[in-house]
Amino acid sequence: MKPKDIVLDFYKSDVLLDRKTVSELLHPEVTIDWNTNKGFIQMNYDDVLSLTDELSRAYVRSKIRISHIIQEKNLVSLRFSHFVKTIENPREEMLMGNFFVIWEVKDDKLFKGYQMSHFS
């Protein structure tokens, strides 16, 4: 499978709410260096799964709208907006934030991520 396809599988609708699917796409030694408007976060495999659990408790839908995606060898960069629907108001789609990420793919899994975000 091409690195671009692996990254696209991770950002399909509702995948970020599904612990099983997320765990299958992540390399066991995954790390994410994430710069947010609140500061720097470094995440590992367990941290990403914990985030998935938190998201699935708070939201009933998760949709990613990708505006740009570029692959060079085993690196994939994408710019996207993340929209969610809350449990309290499942009919209204809400912009969670705008993101830019570079993923390194290793052994057909997401291995190293470098992400920047701006939350709405």
N, C-alpha and C positions, 0 to 999 in steps of 0.2 A: 504494500500500500504506500502511496506517495505521502510525504510529510504534510503536504497541503491538505490531503483528504483526512488525515488523522486529526489535524487541527480543526477542520470543518466539522468533523464528527463531534468534537468537544463542544462546539458552539451551536449545535442544532437546538431547536426549541425544546425547552424543559430538561435538557441533559444536566444542566447545572443544579437541578433539583433532585437528581437521581443518583444516589450514593453508589449503587452497583455499577452503573455505566461509567461514572466518573472514575471509580477505582480501576476499572478495566483499561481506561485510556491513559492513566498516569504510570510513569516509570516508578518503581519502588523507591528510588533515590531522588525523586523530583524535588526541585526547589523553585520557588518563585520569589524574586526580588521585586517588591511592589512599592512604588512611590505614589502616595495618595495626597490629597489636599490636607490630610491630617498628619502626615509623616511617612516614614519608611517602615515597611513590614516585610519580614522574611518568613516564608511559609515552607513547610515540608509536606510530605504525603499526608500525615495525620491532620495537619492544619487545614489542608484543602478539603479533606473529607468532613472535618468539623464545620467548615464554612458551608459546604453543601447541605449538611444537616440543618444548620441555622436558616439557610435560604428556604429549604423545603418546609420548615415550620411556619415561616412568615408569608410565603407566596404560593399561589396556586398555579401560576403560569410564569414562565421565563422565556423571553424572546430576545435574540441577538440580531441586530441589523448591521451587517458588515458593509462598510463603504469602500474599503481598500484591503486587498490581500496580495502579498508578494512572496514567492518562494525562491530561495537561492540555496541549492544543495539541501542540507538538512535543517535550514533555518526558514521559518515562516513568520512573516510580520503581518499584522492586521490592525485595522482601525475599525472600531465598532461602537454602537450604542446598545446599552442593555435596558430592556423594558421589562417590567413585571406587573402582575396583577395580584393585589393583596387578598388575603382571606376575607377581610372585612368588606372589600369592595371589588369582587371578582369581575365586574363588568367594565371597570375603568383601567386602561393601560397607563402605567406611570413610568416615566424615564428615571431609571436608577442612576445612570451616569454614562459618561463617554470615556472610552478606553483606547489605549494603544499598547500592543504587546508584541514581543518577539519571542517565539518559541524555538527551542532546539529540540529536535526529535532524535531519539536514540532507541534502538531495538523496537521500532514501530510504536513508541510510547512518548508522551510528553515528558521531557527530561528537565530542561531549564527554561524558566520563563522570566522575562524582564518586562514589567508592566508599569504603565502610568495611567492614572485615572483622575477624572474630575467628576465628583458626584453632584447631582442636581440639588 
